[in-house]
Amino acid sequence: MKKYKLTFIDDTDLFKHVKETIEKYSFQMDLKKFNSNLIDPIKLTFDAKIYGKTIEEIINAEIVRQLDKSNSNVLGYFQQNLFKYIYHKNTKLSKWIVPNEGFDIENNEDKIYVEMKTKHNTMNSKSSSATYIMMQDKLLQDEKAVCMLVEIIAKNSQNIIWSVTVNKKKMSNERIRRVSIDKFYEIVTGEKEAFKHLVEVLPQVIDDVLTEIKQSSMQNSVFEELKSIDDNILKSLYLLSFKKYDGFDNLTITNIA
């Protein structure tokens, strides 16, 4: 009996892909990584004062924000690459590939070409236009092709014509679709509630993977490295960013308690 009881993906493939995703997660933070995009100590000072937090609490929040941004990309990997293992419930055959370039997901047999986005509203007008033009070009190359913008988080469950404005001209084509992730799973698997069933078993799969790999806890050396600059954490942040500025060699600043 199948452990996860999904009709469109093997247990071993699902477990393997979840494991690969978790292993890509960021569990470490050091000062170099923390400051890789140049921390703004003035903003952190405002945040701490306005929200009534210690500077340590604000730094921790910034660390979590940075890790979350990094791990959001990992989740994109999970959503996209899972389709390499998903098959139609009747045929048990997968027609879907994840190419190294071009579209995010392709089905060359059924001529379906997919760009996947977490949220449609994360695309600005320039990005939307570029994606639409790429899809138009595919239709010109292949009169049987269907292109889809698949949204993980959409406002509605939908499979509709995608209309966009390109160079101030509204454009639409029956073969360029805007599809919510649940409807795309239905297309791929032949099962109406396939996405819901995946979501239902996902916590169990994650638990099973974590039990096997015994992932280490968060390793954070940021505070230790900041204190090696100065015992005053706030002063260390300013010296990290402004140490070459005039007068900062004798900076006097009160830590935020």
C-alpha positions in Angstrom: 0.0 0.0 0.0 1.3 3.5 -0.9 2.4 5.4 2.2 1.3 8.8 0.8 -1.5 7.4 -1.4 -1.1 9.8 -4.3 -2.2 8.5 -7.7 0.1 10.8 -9.7 3.6 10.5 -8.2 5.6 7.6 -6.7 6.4 7.7 -3.0 10.1 7.4 -3.6 10.1 10.3 -6.1 8.1 12.6 -3.8 10.3 11.8 -0.8 13.5 12.3 -2.9 12.3 15.7 -4.2 11.2 17.0 -0.8 14.6 15.9 0.6 16.5 17.7 -2.2 14.4 20.8 -1.4 15.1 20.8 2.3 18.8 20.2 1.7 18.9 23.4 -0.3 17.5 25.4 2.6 19.8 27.9 4.3 20.6 27.0 7.9 23.7 29.1 8.3 24.3 32.8 8.7 27.6 34.6 9.3 28.6 38.2 9.2 29.9 38.1 5.6 26.6 36.6 4.4 24.5 38.9 6.6 26.2 42.0 5.2 26.5 40.8 1.6 23.9 43.3 0.4 25.2 46.0 2.7 23.2 46.4 5.9 21.8 49.8 6.6 22.4 50.5 10.3 20.4 53.7 10.2 17.3 51.8 9.2 17.9 49.2 11.9 18.2 52.0 14.4 14.9 53.4 13.3 13.3 50.0 13.4 14.5 49.2 16.9 13.4 52.6 18.3 10.1 52.8 16.6 9.0 49.2 17.3 10.5 49.2 20.8 12.9 46.3 20.2 16.5 45.7 21.2 19.1 45.9 18.4 19.6 42.1 18.9 15.9 41.5 18.2 16.0 43.7 15.1 19.1 41.9 13.8 17.5 38.5 14.4 14.4 39.7 12.4 16.7 40.8 9.5 18.5 37.4 9.6 15.1 35.7 9.3 14.1 38.0 6.5 17.3 37.3 4.5 16.9 33.5 5.1 13.2 33.7 4.0 14.2 35.5 0.8 16.8 32.8 0.0 14.4 30.0 0.9 11.7 31.4 -1.3 13.9 30.7 -4.3 14.2 27.1 -3.0 10.4 26.8 -2.9 10.4 27.8 -6.5 12.8 24.9 -7.2 10.4 22.6 -5.4 7.3 23.7 -7.3 8.9 23.6 -10.7 11.0 20.5 -10.6 8.3 18.4 -9.0 6.7 18.1 -12.4 9.6 15.9 -13.6 8.1 13.1 -11.4 4.4 13.8 -11.8 2.4 11.6 -14.3 -1.2 11.2 -15.5 -3.1 8.9 -13.1 -4.3 6.7 -16.0 -1.1 6.2 -18.0 1.4 6.4 -15.2 3.7 8.2 -17.7 5.2 11.6 -17.3 5.4 13.8 -20.3 6.8 16.8 -18.5 10.4 18.1 -18.5 12.2 21.0 -16.8 14.6 22.4 -19.4 17.8 24.3 -18.5 16.7 27.3 -20.5 13.5 28.6 -22.2 10.2 27.8 -20.5 10.1 26.6 -16.9 8.2 23.5 -17.8 7.5 21.8 -21.1 5.4 19.0 -22.5 6.7 18.5 -26.1 4.4 15.7 -26.8 1.2 17.7 -26.0 2.9 21.0 -27.0 2.2 22.7 -23.7 4.8 25.3 -22.6 4.7 26.8 -19.1 6.1 29.8 -17.2 5.5 29.4 -13.5 5.2 32.3 -11.0 4.5 32.4 -7.3 2.1 35.3 -7.7 1.0 37.1 -10.8 1.3 40.4 -9.1 5.0 39.9 -8.6 5.4 40.5 -12.3 5.8 44.1 -13.4 4.5 45.3 -16.7 7.9 44.9 -18.4 8.2 41.3 -17.1 4.6 40.5 -18.2 5.2 41.9 -21.6 8.5 40.0 -22.1 6.8 36.7 -21.0 3.8 37.3 -23.3 6.1 38.1 -26.3 8.0 34.9 -25.6 4.8 32.9 -25.7 3.6 34.7 -28.8 6.9 33.7 -30.5 6.3 30.1 -29.5 2.8 30.1 -31.1 4.3 31.5 -34.3 6.8 28.6 -34.4 4.2 26.0 -33.6 0.6 26.4 -34.6 -0.5 23.7 -32.2 1.4 25.0 -29.1 -0.4 26.2 -26.0 1.4 28.5 -23.5 0.5 28.9 -19.9 1.3 31.4 -17.1 0.8 29.2 -14.1 0.3 30.9 -10.7 1.0 29.2 -7.4 -1.0 31.7 -5.5 -3.8 33.1 -7.7 -7.0 35.0 -6.7 -9.2 32.3 -8.2 -9.2 28.7 -9.4 -9.0 29.4 -13.1 -7.9 28.5 -16.6 -8.6 31.7 -18.7 -7.2 33.6 -21.6 -4.3 35.8 -20.4 -4.8 39.4 -21.6 -1.9 41.9 -21.3 -1.0 45.3 -22.6 2.1 45.4 -24.8 3.3 48.8 -26.1 0.0 50.3 -25.0 -1.9 47.7 -27.1 -4.1 45.1 -25.3 -3.4 41.6 -26.5 -5.0 38.2 -26.0 -4.9 34.8 -27.6 -7.0 31.7 -26.9 -3.7 29.6 -26.8 -2.0 31.8 -24.2 -3.6 30.9 -20.9 -3.5 32.1 -17.3 -3.9 29.1 -15.0 -4.0 28.6 -11.3 -1.8 25.8 -9.9 -4.8 23.6 -9.0 -6.1 23.7 -12.6 -2.6 23.0 -13.9 -2.3 19.9 -11.6 -5.6 18.7 -13.0 -4.3 19.1 -16.6 -1.1 17.2 -15.7 -2.6 14.4 -13.6 -6.1 14.0 -14.8 -7.3 14.4 -11.2 -9.4 17.3 -10.3 -8.2 17.7 -6.7 -4.6 16.5 -7.2 -3.0 19.7 -5.8 -5.2 19.5 -2.7 -4.1 15.9 -2.2 -0.4 16.9 -2.5 -0.9 19.7 0.1 -2.5 17.2 2.5 0.4 14.8 2.5 3.2 17.3 2.3 3.6 17.9 6.1 4.0 14.1 6.6 6.6 13.9 3.8 8.6 16.8 5.3 8.4 15.1 8.7 9.7 11.8 7.2 12.5 13.6 5.5 13.6 15.5 8.6 13.5 12.3 10.6 15.9 10.7 8.1 18.4 13.5 7.6 18.4 14.9 11.2 19.0 18.4 9.8 21.1 20.5 12.1 19.6 23.6 13.8 20.3 27.1 12.7 24.0 28.1 13.0 24.3 31.9 13.5 27.7 33.5 14.2 26.6 37.1 13.4 26.5 38.3 17.0 29.8 36.7 17.9 31.5 38.4 14.9 29.9 41.7 15.6 31.1 41.6 19.2 34.6 41.0 17.9 34.4 44.4 16.3 33.0 46.1 19.4 31.1 45.0 22.5 28.4 47.5 21.6 26.4 45.7 18.9 24.9 48.9 17.4 28.4 50.5 17.2 29.6 47.4 15.4 26.9 47.7 12.8 27.9 51.4 12.1 31.5 50.5 11.9 30.7 47.6 9.6 29.1 50.0 7.1 30.9 53.3 7.7 34.3 52.5 9.1 36.1 54.3 6.3 34.0 57.5 6.7 35.5 60.6 8.4 35.2 60.6 12.2 34.0 57.0 12.6 37.4 55.9 14.0 36.2 57.4 17.3 32.5 56.8 17.1 30.5 57.1 20.3 27.0 55.7 20.2 24.7 54.2 22.8 23.5 50.6 22.3 19.7 50.1 22.1 18.6 48.2 25.1 
